[in-house]
Amino acid sequence: MAAASKADKKAAGDAAAWMFNVVTSVGIIIVNKALMASYGFSFATTLTGMHFAFTTIMTLVLKWLGIIQPSQLPLLDLLKFVIFANFSIVGMNVSLMWNSVGFYQIAKLSMIPVSCLLEIVLDKVRYSRDTKLSIGLVLVGVGVCTVTDVSVNTKGFVAAFIAVWSTALQQYYVHHLQKKYSLTSFNLLSHTAPVQAVSLLTVGPFLDYWLTGKRIDAFNYTTPAMLLITLSCTIAIGTNLSQFICIGRFTAVSFQVLGHMKTILVLILGFIFFGKEGLNLHVVIGMIIAVLGMIWYGNASSKPGGKELPKQQKNGADSSELDSLV
């Protein structure tokens, strides 16, 4: 009875963590799309730096209130994480600029097999045949939804390659560092967010000018635009925290697979709020295939042998954290 109660409690915590991530991730995409489309705020890297600045303020307040307890993260591990994370952000922005939308989406889809490879090589994870097939079905479904024109060039391919591997390594490290040093999501964010904020706010304006030809100091900061920037930064606190919670509770691969549900939701909300252009039969079919693949993955990976880990510690740091958060 106690075991069943504990399992139910964990399932409820997992569902809450996932919903937290979906709501904040979809929300920030919609807000950023409105900010860029309506007001021309195209400074994506600098905006991400602002997101981490707001997240840093949140962690400082929680430390002051005693909610975040002191913790240690070796400087070398912190620097490796920040390098991977920042290359991920910059790489994605450059990849979107230099590649066609179709190839950019293919690059994003390739993060799942890369994350699988990292788990197989570094953690000795073994996937069952059904788990592998379900991942493939998700990739096919999302590909049908999002991949249109596909053209490749050398510099775009290099940018995409760097973006994919750095993103996969960053997400792997979120899970790895939480387990290795028994860090909660709040702890890890309190270490990484300040360094990312400073580095991205330093490099961001120059990178954004290089990519867009626009200077952030010349932007027309109207009241509506400022409200949207503030809203974006506020939602980003939840997005950053929920990403760490989800990857800490699950793994980078599960986070990537289930994360494509957000892609489907963004497509649906885009059609609702920004018009029905692009909504056709093959997009709807792709959505259905992707959702079926996610359901299959959830079922296959949860079965005995679906995703086998070597004998090691189970979820520790984050298990009680989200219960108290919820």
C-alpha positions, 0 to 999 in steps of 0.5 A: 500500500505504501509503495503504491502511494509513493508511486502515485505521489511520484506520478502526480509530481511528474505530471505536475512538473511536465505541465509546468514546463509545457505551460511556461514553454508554450507561453514564452514562445507565444509572447516572444512571437508577439514581441518580435512580430508586432514590435520588431524586437529581434534581439534573441540572444540579449533577450535570453540574457535578460531571462537569466537575469530575472531568474538570477533575481528569483534565486537570490530572493529565494536564498534570502528567504531561506528556501534555497539552501547553500550548495556546492558546484565545482567551478570546472563543472559550472564552466563546462555547463555554461559553455554548453548552454551558451553555445546551445543558445547562440548556435540555435540563433545562428542556425536559424539565421543561416539555414532554411526553416526546414533544415533548422527543424531537422537539426532540432529533431536530431537532438533526440538521437544525439541525446540517446547516443550520449546516454548509451555511451556515458550512462550505459543506458539500453533501450528496448526495440519498442522504445526506439521505434516509438522515438522514431514515430515521434520524429516522423510525426514532428517532421511531417508537421514542421519540415518543409523546404530543406536546403543546406549550406556549409556554414549553416550545417556547422552552426546546426552541428554545434547547436545540436551537440551543445544542446544535447550536452547541456541537457545531459549535464542538467541531469548529471550534475543534479545526481552527482552533487545532489542538487535540486533544480533551485540549487543548480539554477542559483549556480548557473543563472548568474554566469549565463546572465552576465555572459549573454548580456555581454555578448548578446548585443554584439551577436544580435547586431551581427545577425540582424544589423540592428542595435538594441540601444536604438530600439523604440522601447514603447510601453507595450513592448516593455510590458511584453519584454517584462512578461517574457522575462517573468515567464522565463523564470518558470521555463528555466526552472521547469526545464531543470525539474523535468530533466532532473526527474526524467532524462534528457531523452524523455524531455526531448521526446515529450518536449515535442508535445510543445511543438504541436501545441505551439503549432495549434496556438499559432493557427488560433492566434496568428491565422490558419495559414499552413494548416493542411491535411499533412500537418494534421496527420503529422500531429496525430502521428507525433502524439501517438508516438509520444503515447507509445514512448511513455508506455514503452519506456515505462515497461520493464526493460523499456529503458534500462539503467545500470544499478545506480541512485534513483531520483533523489534531490528533486523528488521532494522538491516539486512536491513542496513547490506544487 
